[in-house]
Amino acid sequence: MNPLLKDKARLALAIVFIISAIITFIYGFFERQSGNDFNQIWMLGVIMLLGAMVHLQKIGKKPPKKNK
């Protein structure tokens, strides 16, 4: 796969994760107002943000060259 295309795909996935995490946090806030003290929705949002950070860190990195 073309490295530029791979970077664009990673960026798109990271943006989707960030937007999904924001929406999930908002939904979790509304769930908390309805009486649930702790819910797994916020944990899902944190995991999505971590996934976005991992993909953003990998953009532009080149794989190490193999020495023979």
N, C-alpha and C positions, 0 to 999 in steps of 0.2 A: 504494500500500500504506500502511496506517495506520502512523504513526511508532512507536507503542507496540508494535505487532506486529512491526515491523522490528527494534526493539531486543531484543525477547524472542527472536526468531530468531537474532540475532547472539550473544546471551548463551548460548543453547543450543548453538550451533555452537562457541563458544569453550570451553565446558565439555567438549564431546566431544573437541575438540583437546587439551585439557589432560590428560584421562583417557587418551586414546590415547597421548600423549607419555610419560606415566608408565609405562604398560604396555610401550611400545616400549623405554624405557630399561632396564626390568627384563629384558626379553628380550635386549637387547644386552649387559647385564652377564653373563647366563648364556652367551651366545655367546663372550664374551671369556674366561670361565673354561674354555671347552672348547678354547681354543688360538688363536682368531682375534684378532690384535692390534688391527686396525682393521676396522671393518665399517660399512657404510652405514646400518645400523639406527639408530645413534646420530645420524647426520646427519638422518635422517628425523624423529627425535624433536625435534631442534632446530628444524627447519623447521615442525613442527606447533606448537611453543611460540611461534614467531614469528608464525604465522598467528593463534593465539589472542590474542596481544598486540595485533595490528592490529585484530581485531574488538572487543576490549574497549575500545580507545581510541575507536572510532567510536560507541560506545553513548552516546546522549544529545546528540550533536552535531547541530546544525541546519544545513541547507544555507544558504550565504550567499544573501541576497536579491539579485535582479538589479535593477540600476539602469537606468532607461530615460532 
